[in-house]
Amino acid sequence: MRIAEVCERYGISHDTLRYYERIGLIPPVNRSESGVRDYNELDIRRVEFIKCMRSAGLPIEALIEYVGLVQQGDQTIEARKEILKEQRALLAVRMAEMQKTLDLLDYKINVYENAILESEKKLLATEVELLPEIPGGRG
């Protein structure tokens, strides 16, 4: 898959993909005879993993450390797991903070919606009071 296709699929720029390659998050990508990057399935899975982790807020440094450990082999499995557990804990804290913010926003929106409803009820009551009585209109 060409770089443009990968960029489009994952919503990242060419520069970002090249940067990931340059800093070692993605190993050097094979190139076609004309020199165009040709991402294979493993490269694409790595891009997907990095995109997911970055979207969750993981820092580049943690990803570089993690990928470096992956490249060192199975003797680093425990260290890799610890990085993931640490990042998971940090993400859980951020998510809890975001949930508090979401709850506050929902509360404030509800306050305004209730204020609008009350205002509309008052307006309707005022309009009803101002309407003249129609003779023979009500039973």
MDTraj code that builds the backbone (N, CA, C; nanometers):
import mdtraj as md
import numpy as np

residues = "MET ARG ILE ALA GLU VAL CYS GLU ARG TYR GLY ILE SER HIS ASP THR LEU ARG TYR TYR GLU ARG ILE GLY LEU ILE PRO PRO VAL ASN ARG SER GLU SER GLY VAL ARG ASP TYR ASN GLU LEU ASP ILE ARG ARG VAL GLU PHE ILE LYS CYS MET ARG SER ALA GLY LEU PRO ILE GLU ALA LEU ILE GLU TYR VAL GLY LEU VAL GLN GLN GLY ASP GLN THR ILE GLU ALA ARG LYS GLU ILE LEU LYS GLU GLN ARG ALA LEU LEU ALA VAL ARG MET ALA GLU MET GLN LYS THR LEU ASP LEU LEU ASP TYR LYS ILE ASN VAL TYR GLU ASN ALA ILE LEU GLU SER GLU LYS LYS LEU LEU ALA THR GLU VAL GLU LEU LEU PRO GLU ILE PRO GLY GLY ARG GLY".split()
xyz = np.array([
    [0.0858, -0.1174, 0.0000],
    [0.0000, 0.0000, 0.0000],
    [0.0901, 0.1234, 0.0000],
    [0.0569, 0.2187, -0.0818],
    [0.1367, 0.3411, -0.0922],
    [0.1093, 0.4334, 0.0267],
    [0.2029, 0.5243, 0.0477],
    [0.1943, 0.6151, 0.1611],
    [0.0650, 0.6967, 0.1601],
    [0.0215, 0.7405, 0.0426],
    [-0.1014, 0.8202, 0.0334],
    [-0.2219, 0.7402, 0.0813],
    [-0.2258, 0.6122, 0.0482],
    [-0.3369, 0.5267, 0.0900],
    [-0.3359, 0.5055, 0.2409],
    [-0.2172, 0.4855, 0.2970],
    [-0.2049, 0.4669, 0.4421],
    [-0.2478, 0.5952, 0.5136],
    [-0.2028, 0.7086, 0.4630],
    [-0.2386, 0.8375, 0.5218],
    [-0.3895, 0.8581, 0.5202],
    [-0.4509, 0.8281, 0.4088],
    [-0.5952, 0.8455, 0.3959],
    [-0.6696, 0.7508, 0.4895],
    [-0.6266, 0.6261, 0.4947],
    [-0.6947, 0.5262, 0.5766],
    [-0.6921, 0.5632, 0.7241],
    [-0.5785, 0.6168, 0.7720],
    [-0.5623, 0.6428, 0.9154],
    [-0.5688, 0.7906, 0.9530],
    [-0.5918, 0.8747, 0.8546],
    [-0.6079, 1.0161, 0.8841],
    [-0.4835, 1.0817, 0.9414],
    [-0.3680, 1.0428, 0.8883],
    [-0.2422, 1.1039, 0.9320],
    [-0.1673, 1.1559, 0.8101],
    [-0.0767, 1.2471, 0.8350],
    [-0.0060, 1.3102, 0.7233],
    [0.1133, 1.2264, 0.6773],
    [0.1598, 1.2574, 0.5571],
    [0.2805, 1.1938, 0.5037],
    [0.3980, 1.2207, 0.5980],
    [0.4067, 1.3455, 0.6447],
    [0.5166, 1.3828, 0.7339],
    [0.5152, 1.3009, 0.8626],
    [0.3960, 1.2768, 0.9148],
    [0.3847, 1.1976, 1.0381],
    [0.4332, 1.0554, 1.0145],
    [0.3926, 0.9960, 0.9032],
    [0.4382, 0.8591, 0.8727],
    [0.5897, 0.8540, 0.8556],
    [0.6427, 0.9507, 0.7851],
    [0.7885, 0.9547, 0.7665],
    [0.8590, 0.9744, 0.9008],
    [0.8013, 1.0572, 0.9866],
    [0.8573, 1.0808, 1.1198],
    [0.8571, 0.9515, 1.2003],
    [0.7466, 0.8779, 1.1993],
    [0.7402, 0.7502, 1.2714],
    [0.8497, 0.6552, 1.2233],
    [0.8738, 0.6570, 1.0946],
    [0.9791, 0.5725, 1.0382],
    [1.1170, 0.6228, 1.0825],
    [1.1354, 0.7529, 1.0779],
    [1.2650, 0.8121, 1.1120],
    [1.3033, 0.7862, 1.2578],
    [1.2046, 0.7897, 1.3504],
    [1.2364, 0.7707, 1.4919],
    [1.2297, 0.6246, 1.5343],
    [1.1981, 0.5361, 1.4412],
    [1.2033, 0.3936, 1.4695],
    [1.0736, 0.3305, 1.5169],
    [0.9645, 0.4039, 1.5177],
    [0.8365, 0.3421, 1.5548],
    [0.7912, 0.2431, 1.4486],
    [0.8268, 0.2734, 1.3254],
    [0.8015, 0.1831, 1.2131],
    [0.9384, 0.1546, 1.1527],
    [0.9708, 0.0270, 1.1323],
    [1.0994, -0.0005, 1.0673],
    [1.1008, 0.0543, 0.9250],
    [1.2178, 0.0710, 0.8666],
    [1.2228, 0.1224, 0.7291],
    [1.1287, 0.0439, 0.6373],
    [1.0460, 0.1180, 0.5673],
    [0.9436, 0.0589, 0.4810],
    [1.0072, 0.0235, 0.3471],
    [0.9688, -0.0936, 0.2961],
    [1.0167, -0.1329, 0.1629],
    [0.9737, -0.0285, 0.0610],
    [1.0526, -0.0180, -0.0438],
    [1.0220, 0.0792, -0.1492],
    [1.0109, 0.0077, -0.2838],
    [0.9286, 0.0662, -0.3682],
    [0.9152, 0.0131, -0.5037],
    [1.0415, 0.0488, -0.5813],
    [1.0500, -0.0015, -0.7033],
    [1.1661, 0.0284, -0.7879],
    [1.1829, 0.1777, -0.8111],
    [1.0720, 0.2495, -0.8092],
    [1.0790, 0.3943, -0.8311],
    [1.1037, 0.4714, -0.7011],
    [1.1205, 0.3996, -0.5881],
    [1.1525, 0.4637, -0.4619],
    [1.0333, 0.5012, -0.3758],
    [0.9137, 0.4635, -0.4176],
    [0.7934, 0.4959, -0.3417],
    [0.7755, 0.3941, -0.2288],
    [0.7437, 0.4448, -0.1099],
    [0.7210, 0.3551, 0.0037],
    [0.6060, 0.2604, -0.0279],
    [0.6256, 0.1317, 0.0077],
    [0.5253, 0.0289, -0.0157],
    [0.5013, -0.0435, 0.1164],
    [0.3946, -0.0026, 0.1868],
    [0.3639, -0.0574, 0.3189],
    [0.3027, -0.1955, 0.3054],
    [0.3618, -0.2935, 0.3757],
    [0.3059, -0.4279, 0.3764],
    [0.2083, -0.4411, 0.4941],
    [0.1502, -0.5573, 0.5090],
    [0.0487, -0.5789, 0.6121],
    [0.1037, -0.5547, 0.7526],
    [0.2251, -0.5990, 0.7796],
    [0.2864, -0.5775, 0.9117],
    [0.3092, -0.4280, 0.9367],
    [0.3564, -0.3563, 0.8353],
    [0.3749, -0.2107, 0.8488],
    [0.2416, -0.1434, 0.8819],
    [0.1376, -0.1849, 0.8138],
    [0.0053, -0.1251, 0.8333],
    [-0.0460, -0.1550, 0.9739],
    [-0.0243, -0.2765, 1.0219],
    [-0.0660, -0.3098, 1.1588],
    [0.0096, -0.2247, 1.2602],
    [0.1363, -0.1974, 1.2343],
    [0.2139, -0.1114, 1.3236],
    [0.1597, 0.0309, 1.3218],
    [0.1294, 0.0816, 1.2032],
    [0.0718, 0.2160, 1.1921],
    [-0.0599, 0.2215, 1.2686],
    [-0.1413, 0.1206, 1.2528],
    [-0.2705, 0.1156, 1.3212],
    [-0.2514, 0.1167, 1.4727],
    [-0.1559, 0.0382, 1.5222],
    [-0.1264, 0.0335, 1.6657],
    [-0.0811, 0.1706, 1.7155],
    [0.0119, 0.2309, 1.6437],
    [0.0649, 0.3618, 1.6836],
    [-0.0462, 0.4659, 1.6819],
    [-0.1274, 0.4657, 1.5771],
    [-0.2381, 0.5608, 1.5658],
    [-0.3331, 0.5450, 1.6840],
    [-0.3649, 0.4229, 1.7180],
    [-0.4551, 0.3955, 1.8298],
    [-0.3949, 0.4461, 1.9605],
    [-0.2703, 0.4145, 1.9842],
    [-0.2038, 0.4556, 2.1080],
    [-0.1899, 0.6074, 2.1171],
    [-0.1560, 0.6706, 2.0064],
    [-0.1432, 0.8173, 2.0056],
    [-0.2800, 0.8827, 2.0261],
    [-0.3846, 0.8257, 1.9663],
    [-0.5193, 0.8799, 1.9840],
    [-0.5632, 0.8710, 2.1298],
    [-0.5120, 0.7711, 2.1996],
    [-0.5441, 0.7541, 2.3418],
    [-0.4563, 0.8423, 2.4302],
    [-0.3601, 0.9112, 2.3683],
    [-0.2781, 1.0045, 2.4445],
    [-0.1432, 0.9521, 2.4887],
    [-0.1050, 0.8322, 2.4439],
    [0.0259, 0.7813, 2.4830],
    [0.1354, 0.8672, 2.4222],
    [0.2350, 0.9005, 2.5026],
    [0.3442, 0.9838, 2.4503],
    [0.4343, 0.9060, 2.3551],
    [0.4924, 0.9777, 2.2621],
    [0.5856, 0.9184, 2.1648],
    [0.6974, 0.8443, 2.2380],
    [0.7470, 0.9031, 2.3459],
    [0.8593, 0.8430, 2.4189],
    [0.8248, 0.7032, 2.4691],
    [0.7026, 0.6859, 2.5215],
    [0.6602, 0.5545, 2.5700],
    [0.6514, 0.4556, 2.4546],
    [0.6027, 0.5024, 2.3397],
    [0.5936, 0.4150, 2.2227],
    [0.7318, 0.3766, 2.1707],
    [0.8247, 0.4720, 2.1720],
    [0.9613, 0.4420, 2.1274],
    [1.0233, 0.3364, 2.2185],
    [1.0039, 0.3540, 2.3489],
    [1.0577, 0.2561, 2.4442],
    [0.9948, 0.1189, 2.4210],
    [0.8649, 0.1162, 2.4041],
    [0.7932, -0.0090, 2.3820],
    [0.8418, -0.0791, 2.2558],
    [0.8484, -0.0057, 2.1447],
    [0.8921, -0.0644, 2.0175],
    [1.0365, -0.1131, 2.0287],
    [1.1205, -0.0372, 2.0983],
    [1.2588, -0.0808, 2.1192],
    [1.2656, -0.2129, 2.1932],
    [1.1800, -0.2287, 2.2920],
    [1.1763, -0.3549, 2.3670],
    [1.1247, -0.4691, 2.2802],
    [1.0247, -0.4412, 2.1969],
    [0.9730, -0.5448, 2.1054],
    [1.0860, -0.5951, 2.0163],
    [1.1671, -0.5030, 1.9667],
    [1.2764, -0.5405, 1.8773],
    [1.3844, -0.6221, 1.9480],
    [1.3919, -0.6114, 2.0805],
    [1.4916, -0.6876, 2.1559],
    [1.4511, -0.8321, 2.1783],
    [1.3238, -0.8643, 2.1578],
    [1.2823, -1.0032, 2.1673],
    [1.2017, -1.0364, 2.2918],
    [1.1766, -1.1664, 2.3063],
    [1.0869, -1.2153, 2.4108],
    [1.1356, -1.1909, 2.5535],
    [1.2636, -1.1698, 2.5717],
    [1.3135, -1.1474, 2.7076],
    [1.2627, -1.0145, 2.7647],
    [1.1999, -0.9325, 2.6833],
    [1.1490, -0.8019, 2.7280],
    [0.9972, -0.8004, 2.7462],
    [0.9360, -0.9168, 2.7413],
    [0.7896, -0.9225, 2.7493],
    [0.7392, -0.8584, 2.8784],
    [0.8007, -0.8882, 2.9890],
    [0.7556, -0.8323, 3.1172],
    [0.7684, -0.6798, 3.1191],
    [0.8780, -0.6286, 3.0670],
    [0.8976, -0.4832, 3.0617],
    [0.7949, -0.4185, 2.9701],
    [0.7637, -0.4822, 2.8595],
    [0.6617, -0.4293, 2.7680],
    [0.5263, -0.4250, 2.8363],
    [0.4957, -0.5338, 2.9061],
    [0.3680, -0.5399, 2.9770],
    [0.3597, -0.4280, 3.0805],
    [0.4685, -0.3995, 3.1491],
    [0.4690, -0.2926, 3.2489],
    [0.4444, -0.1556, 3.1856],
    [0.5041, -0.1319, 3.0704],
    [0.4792, -0.0058, 2.9996],
    [0.3314, 0.0063, 2.9665],
    [0.2733, -0.1005, 2.9135],
    [0.1318, -0.0976, 2.8767],
    [0.0430, -0.0786, 2.9996],
    [0.0771, -0.1444, 3.1109],
    [-0.0022, -0.1295, 3.2330],
    [0.0075, 0.0132, 3.2871],
    [0.1257, 0.0705, 3.2821],
    [0.1440, 0.2083, 3.3288],
    [0.0642, 0.3052, 3.2423],
    [0.0721, 0.2874, 3.1117],
    [-0.0017, 0.3752, 3.0205],
    [-0.1521, 0.3562, 3.0360],
    [-0.1936, 0.2333, 3.0635],
    [-0.3359, 0.2066, 3.0854],
    [-0.3845, 0.2798, 3.2094],
    [-0.3067, 0.2763, 3.3154],
    [-0.3448, 0.3445, 3.4396],
    [-0.3560, 0.4956, 3.4163],
    [-0.2609, 0.5519, 3.3440],
    [-0.2656, 0.6952, 3.3135],
    [-0.3885, 0.7287, 3.2286],
    [-0.4184, 0.6426, 3.1330],
    [-0.5357, 0.6634, 3.0474],
    [-0.6640, 0.6553, 3.1302],
    [-0.6710, 0.5611, 3.2239],
    [-0.7899, 0.5480, 3.3084],
    [-0.8124, 0.6750, 3.3900],
    [-0.7046, 0.7357, 3.4405],
    [-0.7157, 0.8611, 3.5156],
    [-0.7679, 0.9718, 3.4243],
    [-0.7113, 0.9828, 3.3038],
    [-0.7571, 1.0847, 3.2091],
    [-0.9041, 1.0641, 3.1725],
    [-0.9427, 0.9375, 3.1543],
    [-1.0819, 0.9089, 3.1204],
    [-1.1753, 0.9470, 3.2352],
    [-1.1343, 0.9227, 3.3583],
    [-1.2163, 0.9608, 3.4737],
    [-1.2318, 1.1123, 3.4786],
    [-1.1220, 1.1842, 3.4516],
    [-1.1285, 1.3308, 3.4479],
    [-1.2208, 1.3772, 3.3358],
    [-1.2109, 1.3131, 3.2218],
    [-1.2965, 1.3496, 3.1093],
    [-1.4428, 1.3188, 3.1412],
    [-1.4688, 1.2094, 3.2126],
    [-1.6064, 1.1754, 3.2497],
    [-1.6639, 1.2815, 3.3418],
    [-1.5822, 1.3313, 3.4355],
    [-1.6287, 1.4396, 3.5234],
    [-1.6652, 1.5624, 3.4414],
    [-1.5822, 1.5947, 3.3452],
    [-1.6102, 1.7097, 3.2587],
    [-1.7372, 1.6863, 3.1783],
    [-1.7531, 1.5674, 3.1244],
    [-1.8736, 1.5338, 3.0481],
    [-1.9975, 1.5447, 3.1360],
    [-1.9875, 1.4938, 3.2591],
    [-2.1004, 1.5025, 3.3520],
    [-2.1358, 1.6480, 3.3813],
    [-2.0345, 1.7325, 3.4007],
    [-2.0585, 1.8744, 3.4272],
    [-2.1250, 1.9412, 3.3067],
    [-2.0757, 1.9102, 3.1876],
    [-2.1366, 1.9662, 3.0667],
    [-2.2827, 1.9222, 3.0532],
    [-2.3090, 1.7943, 3.0783],
    [-2.4474, 1.7451, 3.0714],
    [-2.5352, 1.8182, 3.1719],
    [-2.4841, 1.8395, 3.2930],
    [-2.5586, 1.9100, 3.3968],
    [-2.5912, 2.0527, 3.3518],
    [-2.4884, 2.1237, 3.3015],
    [-2.5087, 2.2625, 3.2599],
    [-2.6081, 2.2709, 3.1430],
    [-2.5968, 2.1806, 3.0479],
    [-2.6908, 2.1777, 2.9356],
    [-2.8323, 2.1556, 2.9873],
    [-2.8478, 2.0641, 3.0823],
    [-2.9790, 2.0356, 3.1413],
    [-3.0346, 2.1588, 3.2129],
    [-2.9488, 2.2317, 3.2847],
    [-2.9913, 2.3547, 3.3518],
    [-3.0482, 2.4523, 3.2494],
    [-2.9768, 2.4709, 3.1386],
    [-3.0241, 2.5638, 3.0358],
    [-3.1512, 2.5141, 2.9681],
    [-3.1600, 2.3853, 2.9434],
    [-3.2819, 2.3315, 2.8825],
    [-3.4016, 2.3518, 2.9747],
    [-3.3817, 2.3292, 3.1055],
    [-3.4907, 2.3510, 3.2015],
    [-3.5279, 2.4988, 3.2101],
    [-3.4274, 2.5857, 3.2034],
    [-3.4548, 2.7296, 3.2067],
    [-3.5369, 2.7705, 3.0849],
    [-3.5047, 2.7165, 2.9711],
    [-3.5798, 2.7466, 2.8491],
    [-3.7233, 2.6957, 2.8618],
    [-3.7405, 2.5747, 2.9146],
    [-3.8755, 2.5204, 2.9324],
    [-3.9573, 2.6072, 3.0273],
    [-3.8965, 2.6481, 3.1378],
    [-3.9666, 2.7340, 3.2336],
    [-4.0035, 2.8673, 3.1692],
    [-3.9115, 2.9229, 3.0937],
    [-3.9375, 3.0494, 3.0247],
    [-4.0528, 3.0339, 2.9258],
    [-4.0542, 2.9227, 2.8532],
    [-4.1619, 2.8984, 2.7572],
    [-4.2956, 2.8799, 2.8277],
    [-4.2946, 2.8122, 2.9436],
    [-4.4186, 2.7932, 3.0197],
    [-4.4732, 2.9278, 3.0671],
    [-4.3849, 3.0133, 3.1175],
    [-4.4266, 3.1459, 3.1635],
    [-4.4823, 3.2283, 3.0475],
    [-4.4145, 3.2214, 2.9343],
    [-4.4597, 3.2947, 2.8168],
    [-4.5970, 3.2458, 2.7721],
    [-4.6148, 3.1163, 2.7705],
    [-4.7433, 3.0588, 2.7304],
    [-4.8526, 3.0998, 2.8281],
    [-4.8234, 3.0969, 2.9581],
    [-4.9221, 3.1369, 3.0590],
    [-4.9601, 3.2830, 3.0406],
    [-4.8636, 3.3681, 3.0116],
    [-4.8892, 3.5103, 2.9896],
    [-4.9763, 3.5294, 2.8666],
    [-4.9468, 3.4564, 2.7610],
    [-5.0250, 3.4683, 2.6381],
    [-5.1692, 3.4248, 2.6613],
    [-5.1885, 3.3193, 2.7396],
    [-5.3234, 3.2698, 2.7671],
    [-5.4008, 3.3747, 2.8462],
    [-5.3327, 3.4394, 2.9416],
    [-5.3984, 3.5428, 3.0220],
    [-5.4388, 3.6625, 2.9356],
    [-5.3609, 3.6915, 2.8337],
    [-5.3879, 3.8077, 2.7497],
    [-5.4946, 3.7827, 2.6434],
    [-5.5224, 3.6574, 2.6172],
    [-5.6241, 3.6269, 2.5145],
    [-5.7627, 3.6663, 2.5642],
    [-5.8383, 3.7297, 2.4767],
    [-5.9749, 3.7667, 2.5191],
    [-6.0631, 3.6419, 2.5261],
    [-6.1607, 3.6510, 2.6098],
    [-6.2565, 3.5419, 2.6231],
    [-6.3444, 3.5437, 2.4977],
    [-6.3588, 3.4286, 2.4326],
    [-6.4421, 3.4173, 2.3132],
    [-6.5801, 3.3707, 2.3581],
    [-6.6790, 3.4555, 2.3301],
    [-6.8152, 3.4175, 2.3730],
    [-6.8579, 3.2853, 2.3091],
    [-6.9080, 3.1988, 2.3924],
    [-6.9575, 3.0710, 2.3476],
    [-6.8465, 2.9777, 2.3032],
    [-6.7249, 3.0159, 2.3279],
    [-6.6131, 2.9325, 2.2826],
    [-6.5861, 2.8146, 2.3731],
    [-6.6122, 2.8302, 2.5004],
    [-6.5861, 2.7189, 2.5929],
    [-6.7174, 2.6766, 2.6548],
    [-6.7288, 2.5468, 2.6628],
    [-6.8485, 2.4851, 2.7054],
    [-6.8975, 2.5177, 2.8339],
])
top = md.Topology()
chain = top.add_chain()
for i, resn in enumerate(residues, 1):
    res = top.add_residue(resn, chain, resSeq=i)
    for name in ("N", "CA", "C"):
        top.add_atom(name, md.element.get_by_symbol(name[0]), res)
traj = md.Trajectory(xyz[None], top)
